[in-house]
Amino acid sequence: MKNIDIRPAVVKDVPLILDFIRELAAYEKLLDQVVATEPLLHEWLFERKKAEAIIAELDGEPAGYALFFHNFSTFLGRAGIYLEDLYVRPAARRRGIGRRLLENAASVARERGCGRLEWSCLDWNKPGIAFYLSLGAQPMDDWTVYRMTGEAIDRLAAGGKSGSSGGASGTI
């Protein structure tokens, strides 16, 4: 039986974390969108401490990782954990590593008194969806994710238009 170890990421893991990010992005067909660098990851993970990562090792070799950060549920009145990335290298899949990474994230959520553990999965990632459902996760079909990046954030922050001709629908 293979030995799986899960440990918190440390500063020397920054190049490995960036490798994992690029491998995940390639799998998701989004590699062209990766602009993260080692200095950025070092700053945001270890200086600003805005996110955390855990590393999975299979027989002492890096096999996968998870990266997460706290969010907040006003309905629950407590923090939650948002799992930004969960990735296991192809050669290490189907050995329980993804489950162990999620178990670790769930343990962190429980230890910190968090009310939720959430993540997103691409609609076409059928193996990922099946895996998450097998663990008891529920899809949030009634919610749509909205995203702003780069110039759209800059325009909105400066009081400019965000590209739509009308106001925001919904209550803010």
WOBELKA-V792935 format. One record per residue. SS is DSSP state (hx for helix, st for strand, lp for the rest). PHI is phi in whole degrees, -180 to 180 (NA if undefined). NEAR is the number of other ideal C-beta (glycine too) atoms within 8 Angstrom. Layout:
ss->[SS,SS]
phi->[PHI,PHI]
near->[NEAR,NEAR]
This chain:
ss->[lp,lp,lp,st,st,st,st,st,lp,lp,hx,hx,hx,hx,hx,hx,hx,hx,hx,hx,hx,hx,hx,hx,hx,hx,hx,lp,lp,lp,hx,hx,hx,lp,lp,lp,lp,hx,hx,hx,hx,hx,hx,hx,hx,hx,hx,lp,lp,lp,lp,st,st,st,st,st,st,st,lp,lp,st,st,st,st,st,st,st,st,st,st,st,st,st,lp,lp,lp,lp,st,st,st,st,st,st,st,st,st,st,st,lp,hx,hx,hx,lp,lp,lp,lp,hx,hx,hx,hx,hx,hx,hx,hx,hx,hx,hx,hx,hx,hx,hx,lp,lp,lp,lp,lp,st,st,st,lp,lp,lp,lp,lp,lp,hx,hx,hx,hx,hx,hx,hx,hx,hx,lp,lp,lp,lp,lp,lp,lp,lp,lp,lp,lp,lp,lp,lp,lp,hx,hx,hx,hx,hx,hx,hx,hx,lp,lp,lp,lp,lp,lp,lp,lp,lp,lp,lp,lp,lp,lp,lp]
phi->[NA,-78,-95,-108,-119,-118,-144,-66,-69,-123,-51,-67,-85,-54,-61,-65,-60,-64,-60,-61,-59,-66,-65,-63,-61,-63,-60,-83,62,-130,-58,-66,-93,-79,-119,-60,-130,-59,-60,-64,-63,-59,-61,-79,-87,-114,-97,-80,55,-92,-152,-131,-132,-124,-113,-104,-120,-112,52,84,-108,-58,-124,-180,-159,-134,-129,-146,-152,-83,-122,-143,-104,-68,-65,-87,69,-155,-71,-133,-119,-106,-88,-74,-135,-138,-143,-127,-59,-52,-67,-105,-73,67,-124,92,-70,-59,-61,-64,-63,-67,-59,-64,-62,-65,-64,-62,-60,-65,-60,-91,74,-72,-92,-148,-129,-130,-162,-115,-140,-61,-57,-85,-83,-61,-63,-64,-61,-61,-62,-64,-63,-64,-89,100,-70,-117,-70,-102,-64,-90,-120,-118,-80,-115,-140,-126,-139,40,-63,-65,-64,-59,-62,-66,-63,-86,87,-85,-77,-93,109,-101,-88,-114,-79,-70,-92,105,-104,-122]
near->[2,6,7,12,7,10,7,7,11,5,6,4,10,12,7,10,15,12,8,13,11,10,10,10,11,8,7,8,5,7,8,4,6,9,4,7,7,8,6,8,12,11,9,9,15,7,7,6,7,6,10,11,13,13,14,17,12,12,6,6,6,10,11,15,15,15,11,12,10,8,10,7,11,5,4,8,6,9,11,15,16,10,13,8,10,10,11,12,10,5,4,11,9,2,8,6,14,11,8,11,16,12,8,11,14,9,8,12,12,8,6,8,7,13,9,10,10,9,9,5,8,7,4,4,9,6,6,9,10,8,9,10,9,6,8,5,6,4,6,5,4,3,5,3,5,4,4,7,6,5,6,10,9,8,11,10,6,6,4,6,5,8,5,5,2,4,3,4,4,4,2,3]
